[in-house]
Amino acid sequence: MEELVEDISGKGALVTGASSGMGRAIAIRLVRAGVKIVGLGRDQGALEETQALVGLDGGSFTAIRADLAQAGAMERAVSTAIETLGQLDILINNAAVMNTHTPGETARGQWAKLLQINLHAVIEGCEAAIAHMREVGHSGRIVNISSLASRLPGGGVYGASKIALEKYTQELREALESDPIRVSAVIPGGFATNLARGMTEAEQLTFQQNMGAKLTSTTPDSQGRTPYFGIADDVARAVHFAIAQPDFLNVSELVIRPAKNIDPSAFRD
């Protein structure tokens, strides 16, 4: 029986937001598949925790501490990853920040930083990685992590950033059809991550109140998964699938959500 994924062992990947949550889960899952990882994050201590977890599987993980709110940080990270790995085969743009302000109530500093991290840094990283992949002439994979906030009401500037990210990913995918470089959007629904740490305490309280009924309606299993909220490794599984496909397949996007975390409005025309 043919495998659903190809062997990606020995490849080199840059994973942003690798200090926790989905980024950490992606790094761990890819290391188990034999990928060498350069992980980027803002928190050195948390990056070292990821490095220790990766080490339990005997994997290769090099930590880069960087703040993607700074212009040029992502381009420098790509250069560092290439120097470290020798060749960059995979780029996972996972890092993001979130707030719950509605349009018209978001201070410039807040939305400017959000757009820099969620969109501008992604574009910067993609452009740098593609230039390298084209120069060395090998297959490449790019995965941009979006969110169902792009399709649901109430996403504010965060949702707008993810709409823009998905549009950019689509345009990039089409522009690279003649190259052996494939670009995918992975679009998660409700998963337990540390994204809310970018919110104020008041914003976190509002978010928890809105989700409270579903968060407490079922008992999590041993891994922390409920029918309404999944775990970060569920998303990592989708990322692994997307990047481990042959060049002749284009995994345009994967929408992934827990079985009962469903809102039909996400798919309205």
N, C-alpha and C positions, 0 to 999 in steps of 0.2 A: 504494500500500500504506500502510495506517495505521501511524503511528509507535507504538512501544511506550511511549514517554514523551512527556509534554507539555512545551511550552516553559516553563521556569521562570526565564528571564532577567529581570533587574530585581528579583527578590525579595530579601528580606533574611533572613539566617540567623545564628543563634548556634550555634556549634559548641564544645562543651566538650572538654577534652583535646586541643586543636588544636596543641600544641607538638611532637607526635611521633606516630608510629604511625598508627593508624586515623584519629584526629582530623585529623592533618595531611593524610592521603590524601583524606579526605572534603572538607576545605576546598579542596584543589587541584582535585578533580573538580568540585565545585559551582561554583567560580570559572570553570572552563572552560565551564560551562553558563550563565554570565552572572549568577550569584548574587553578591550583595554579602555579605561575611562579616565577622562579629565573632567572633574566635577567643579562647577562654579557656584559660589554662594557668598552671602554677605557676612555670615557668622562663622568665624574660624573654628570655634569650639564645636558647633554643630557639624561642620564639614569633617572635623576629625572623628566625630561619632560615626558619620557615614563611612569614613575610611576604615574605621575599626570593624564595622559590620561587614563591609566588603571583604576585609581581610579574613574573616571567618570562612569565606568560600575560596580563599587562596587567590583572590583576584587582584588585578592591577587598578589602583585608583590614585590619581594625583589631584590634590586639592588646589584650587585657585580662589583666593579671596578677592572679590571685586564687587563694586556697587554699580549696577547697570543704570542707575539714575544719572550717572556721569557719561556724557557724550564721549564716544570713542572707546569706552570700556569693553564693549563686546568685540570690537575689531581687534583690540589687543588680546583679548581672551582667545580668539580664534588663532592668532599668531602663536601664542604660547602653547596652545593645544597641538598645533602642527609641529612645533619644535620638540615638544615632549613625546609625542606619539610617532613622529616621523612622517605620518600620513593621516590626514583626517578623512574618515570614510562616512561618518554619521554625525549629524548635528541635531540635538533635541532641544528645542526652544521651549522650556517649561516655566522659567521664572516669570512671576507676575505679582502684582499687588492689586488690592481691591478696596474700594470704599462703597458705601451705600447712599451717598449723597445723590439727590435728584438733580437733573440739569437745572441750572439757575441758582443752585445753592452750593455749588462746589467752588471753593477758592482756587484761584489760578495756580498756586503752588501745588495744590493737591492733584488737580487734573493734569498739570504739566508733567509732574513726576510719574503719574500713572501711565500716561501716553508714552513717555520716554522708555519706561521699562517694558510695558506690555506690547508696544508696537515698534518704536524707533530702534530699540536695541535688537529686536528680532530681525528687522530689515538689514541693519548693519551687519549682524552676524551671518545672515543668509548670503549677502553679497560677497563677504570675505570668504566664506566657505566655498561658494560656487566658483569663485576665481581660482582657488586652490584646486578644487576637484577637476576643473577644466584643464588647468595647467599640467597636472599629472596624468590626466586622461583615464581615470578609472571610474567605476561605478560609485555613486554617492547616494546617500539617503538623508533627507531632511524631514523632521516631524515638528510641526508647530502645534502646541497644545492650546486649544481654544476653550470654550465653555458654552453650555446651553444658555448662559445669560445673553448670548447673541441672538437667541430666538424667543426668549421669554420676556414678558413685561417686567419692568422694575429694575433693569440692569444698570441704569444710569450711565455714567461715563465709562465704567468698567465694561458694561455690555457693548457700548459703542466701540471700545477698543478691540473687542473680540470680533465684532462685525468686520471692522477694518482688517484685522488679522486674517480672517477667513477669505476675504476678497483678495488680499495680497497673496495668500497661499495659492488660491485658484489661478491668479495671473502668473505666478511663478511656475506653477506646475505646467501650464500650457506653454510658457516660454522655453521650458526645458525638455519638451517632448523629443527633440532631436538629439539630446544628450542622454547618456546613461545615468542621469541624476533624477531621482524620483522624490516628489514632495507630497507629503500627506498632512492633513489636519485631523487630529484626534480631539473629539469634542465630548468631554465628560459632563454628566449630569451631577447627581448628588454623591459626593465622595468625601470622606473625612480626611481633611488635610489641614495645614496650618495657614491657609490663605487668609483666614479671618484675622490673623495677627496684624494685618495692615489696617484694620479698622480701629476706630476709637472704642473705648469701653462702652459708650452709649450705642454705637453702631452694632457692636457685638451683641448687646442685650436685645436690641430690636430684631436682629437676625435670629437669635435663639428663640425669641417669643414667636416669631413668624413660623419657625420650623418646629417649635416645641412639641406639638402633638405627635408629629411623625417621629421625632427623635426619641420619644419616650413610649411609643406605642408597642414596641417589640423589644425583646431582650437580645442584645448582640450575641453572635456566636463566639467561639473561642478566638477568632481572628478579628473580632470587632465589627463584623458585617451584619447588617439587618436588611430586610426586604426594601427599605427606603434609602439607606445610606450604605454605600460600598466602602471598600478600603483602597488605599493607594495602589496596591499591587494589581488590582483589577484593571486599572488604567495602564499600568506597566505592561500587562499582558497584551493589551491592544497595541501599544507602541512596538513591542517585540514583533508582533504579527506584521505590522505595517512595514517595518524596515527589512524583514527577512523574506521578502518576496523577490522573484526574479525581475530583471530589467524589463521584460516584456509585459509585466503587469503594472498598472498604476493604481494604487490604493488612494483614491482621491480624498475620501474622508471616512472616518469611523465615528459614529455617534454611539457612546457607551453610557449606560445608565443602569442602576439597580432595577430589578424587575418591577417593583411597585412605585418607583419614583417617576411617574408618568404624568405629563400635562399635555393634553392634545393641542393646546395653543402653540406649542413649540413647532408644530408642523402645519400651521395654517398657511394657505397661499397668500 
